[in-house]
């Protein structure tokens, strides 16, 4: 008698989900180009117009700041600090909303959990998808900023390479913060919804009273 051989198939990996997402994205782009080419053209035109407007504004700003060299030495780094701080908050919030909606608001992750896929692969593909859609605002603002300051300061091509490398390394950080925030909300908010609501109302009340007190003292 021949021994029984375990013919269990290996679990599908992350690459299967990634190829599936890329195929869906490619099909959606083809469908959009076939059905609504005018809409795609309008989107491209409006994005190019926004890029050009932001580039013109930022370049004029940096050219104006170059007239005051001592102040520009301090002001230009603050521009980058404020930009990346604001983008961190926006990217973290938008990624958290997208991840929460994709994982807990749709039936697709529930279906994938019934398949041999690992849960971490499902979370990872949702994270990458949410990061892809939420990072467009950073691209829309970051590229004109890079081009404007590079041209205004007369910087070489190494600046653009370093800026793009730092840009690509920065994007996953607020995305990961948003992913963790979405998981915390999903795990703890349903259990402590009343306490969270009371705490939020109390916090808003304290902020309003503090603001009103300072306004009253100023008058």
FENFEN-V349852 format. One record per pair of residues at least 24 apart in sequence whose ideal C-beta (glycine too) atoms are under 10 Angstrom apart, sorted by the first residue. I is the first residue (numbers start at 1). J is the second residue. If there is no record, write none. Layout:
# FENFEN-V349852
[[I J] [I J]]
This chain:
# FENFEN-V349852
[[8 116] [9 116] [10 116] [11 115] [11 116] [11 117] [11 118] [11 121] [12 115] [12 116] [12 117] [12 118] [12 121] [13 117] [13 118] [13 121] [14 117] [14 118] [14 120] [14 121] [14 122] [14 124] [14 125] [14 128] [15 121] [16 115] [16 116] [16 117] [16 121] [16 125] [17 112] [17 115] [17 117] [17 118] [17 121] [17 122] [17 124] [17 125] [17 126] [17 128] [17 129] [18 121] [18 124] [18 125] [18 128] [18 129] [20 112] [20 125] [21 125] [21 126] [21 128] [21 129] [21 132] [24 129] [25 129] [25 132] [47 136] [47 139] [47 140] [50 140] [50 141] [50 144] [51 139] [51 140] [51 141] [51 143] [51 144] [51 147] [52 144] [53 144] [54 140] [54 141] [54 142] [54 143] [54 144] [54 145] [54 147] [54 148] [55 143] [55 144] [55 145] [55 146] [55 147] [55 148] [55 151] [56 144] [56 148] [57 144] [57 148] [58 141] [58 144] [58 145] [58 146] [58 147] [58 148] [58 149] [58 151] [58 152] [59 144] [59 145] [59 147] [59 148] [59 149] [59 150] [59 151] [59 152] [60 148] [60 152] [61 145] [61 148] [61 149] [61 152] [62 145] [62 148] [62 149] [62 150] [62 151] [62 152] [62 153] [63 148] [63 151] [63 152] [63 153] [64 152] [65 149] [65 152] [65 153] [66 152] [66 153] [66 154] [72 152] [72 153] [76 149] [76 152] [76 153] [79 145] [79 149] [80 145] [80 149] [80 163] [80 166] [83 138] [83 141] [83 142] [83 145] [84 138] [84 142] [84 166] [84 167] [84 170] [84 173] [84 174] [86 138] [86 141] [87 135] [87 137] [87 138] [87 141] [87 142] [87 167] [87 170] [87 171] [87 174] [88 138] [88 170] [88 173] [88 174] [88 177] [88 178] [89 174] [89 177] [90 134] [90 137] [90 138] [90 141] [90 174] [90 178] [91 131] [91 134] [91 135] [91 137] [91 138] [91 170] [91 171] [91 172] [91 173] [91 174] [91 175] [91 177] [91 178] [92 134] [92 173] [92 174] [92 175] [92 176] [92 177] [92 178] [92 179] [92 180] [92 181] [92 182] [93 134] [93 174] [93 177] [93 178] [93 181] [94 130] [94 131] [94 133] [94 134] [94 135] [94 136] [94 137] [94 138] [94 174] [94 175] [94 178] [95 127] [95 130] [95 131] [95 133] [95 134] [95 135] [95 171] [95 172] [95 174] [95 175] [95 176] [95 177] [95 178] [95 179] [95 181] [95 182] [96 130] [96 134] [96 174] [96 175] [96 177] [96 178] [96 179] [96 180] [96 181] [96 182] [96 183] [96 184] [96 185] [97 130] [97 134] [97 178] [97 181] [97 182] [98 126] [98 127] [98 129] [98 130] [98 131] [98 132] [98 133] [98 134] [98 175] [98 178] [98 179] [98 182] [99 123] [99 126] [99 127] [99 129] [99 130] [99 131] [99 134] [99 175] [99 178] [99 179] [99 180] [99 181] [99 182] [99 183] [99 185] [99 186] [100 126] [100 130] [100 178] [100 179] [100 181] [100 182] [100 183] [100 185] [100 186] [100 189] [101 126] [101 130] [101 182] [102 126] [102 127] [102 129] [102 130] [102 133] [102 182] [103 127] [103 130] [103 179] [103 182] [103 183] [103 186] [104 182] [104 183] [104 185] [104 186] [104 190] [123 179] [123 182] [123 183] [124 179] [126 179] [126 182] [127 172] [127 175] [127 176] [127 178] [127 179] [127 182] [128 172] [128 175] [130 175] [130 178] [130 179] [130 182] [131 171] [131 172] [131 174] [131 175] [131 176] [131 178] [131 179] [132 171] [132 175] [134 171] [134 174] [134 175] [134 178] [135 167] [135 168] [135 170] [135 171] [135 172] [135 174] [135 175] [138 167] [138 170] [138 171] [138 174] [139 167] [139 171] [142 166] [142 167] [142 170] [142 171] [143 167]]
